[in-house]
């Protein structure tokens, strides 16, 4: 299942799981603008799949988090 977020929402989601996460909305936005992460534009906002962001940075998804809605 795709977890679609705004750029800010994706950054917030990463920070929720790891409060010390150094990946900011600005970092994700730059990757979107340089077409390194797939996105769709919805009005004035870009939407990204959280899985694509995690994959780009080599982050792993804990199955327990997915099954219990954590993260």
N, C-alpha and C positions, 0 to 999 in steps of 0.2 A: 504494500500500500504506500503510495506517495504521500509524504508529509510536506505539503506546500506551505511556504511561508513568505512573507515579505522579507526584504533584506534585513531590516531591523529585527523582525521576528525570528529569523534564523540565528542572528547573533545573540539575541536574548535566550533562545533555546539552548545554544551551546554554553552560554554563561550560567544558565540554570543548573546544568549538569556538572559544570566545572567552574566555580566562582572565580578561579584564577586564570580562566581562558584568555589568551592574548589575541584571539581573533575578533576583530571589531566589525561593525557594520560597514565602515569605510573599506576595510580589507575585502570584504565580500563584494561590495559595490564595484571596486576596481576590477575584480576578477570577472564580474558580469559585463562591465563595459568593454573589457578586453576579450570578451567571448571565451574565457577559459572555463566558465561554469555556465551551463545552459540556463536560460531564463525566458520568461514571457512577460510582456508588459501589460499591465491592467490599469488603465487610466494613466496616472503619473507615477505609479509604483511598479517596480519589478518584482516578479514572483519567482522563487527558486525552490527546487526540491531539496529538502534538508539532507536527503541521502547523497545528492550530488556534492553538496558543500562538505559533508563528512568524508566522502570518498576523495575529494581533491586534497584535503589535508591529511589523509591517511588515518582518519579516526575510525574506531570500531564501534558498532552498535551492540550493546548488551541485549541479548534476547529477552532477558528478564525485564528490562526497561520497556521493550516493545510490548510484551504480553501484559504488563501491568500499567501501561500508560505513563510510566515515569520517564521524564526527559523530553 
